[in-house]
Amino acid sequence: MAQIFTDRLLLMECPLDLAKSIILNRKQLEERSPIFIPLDWPSIQLKSIFPYYIEMLENSPLTNDLKIWLIIDAYEKKLIGSIRLTCSLDDPKTTDIGYEIIASSRNQGFGYEAVQAVVEWLLKSKKGTKITAECDQTNTASIRILEKLGMRCIAKEAPFLRWELH
């Protein structure tokens, strides 16, 4: 299981047992986990992906078409968000990145710190040579993160903006 440490964060791939616990046994997970898991995580969008993610890990654990990474505030020992990595079926060197930070942890630089670390890891590990992302055109925080990473907006398809980094 891959892990990345930054100044303030622990980023780790979500393993199968944890993914199952999040969906099937959340109460027990909260009781035994050394990491605080806030009620507003995961988002509705991420919850909808977890059944596919669990099935994929059970049936093809070496498949890399979808990875969910957890963003943990190392000092507070609190789960504060997640990153979704999806490999393109057309081009295995293209990885789409999506991310979310819980409301109480926004505007503190965690999103940029986490996404930057994962993008650097992808590029160094040669798991992706082209990184893409998409965000709502009104999401100024995500736009700032993507611009700061050096990504460029390649398409505007209302209400979304499509981004790319080579």
Order of alpha helices (4+ residues) and beta strands (2+ residues): beta-beta-alpha-alpha-alpha-beta-beta-beta-alpha-beta-alpha-beta-beta
